[in-house]
């Protein structure tokens, strides 16, 4: 517990020092970023109303992207703007079920900046030769922006949560 408290104190001090050097010009620059920059929760439409588990994607202002799905598969890639609200994305990763793969997507951010939709192709890569199978698709995805929120009113302590077993919320019976 002391290590956690010490780590939090160091992070707080580091954040305070970093913010102290921030100027209004840095804030102005952040407001002119492409609307894709940020963190998104994405779902892939697998057809017939079926969707897979959500993925979290983080788009950096420098053109890199990190994708982590709900099964813990991590993919990395690059993106580039193609317009004020559009971008191309290329991700490569390895999945134990599929092997190495490449995804190419065309993304359009909604006018309000709160969501995006994309069409994509999927290509398996032969590890031995590096050759691809060719692009298959198109598939479609939708995503919603994650926004920063401060903490709400606690329902109990963290110790209470841990002793109850996180994720074991029981359904209320219907009479």
Secondary structure by P-SEA (a helix, b strand, c coil): caaaaaaaaaaaaaaaaaaaaccaaaaaaaaacccccbbbbbbbbccccccccbbbbbbcccbbbbbbccccbbbbbbbbbcccccbbbbbbbcccccccbbbbbbbbbccccccccccbbbbbbcccccccccccccbbbbbbbbbbbccccccccaaaaaaaccccccccccc
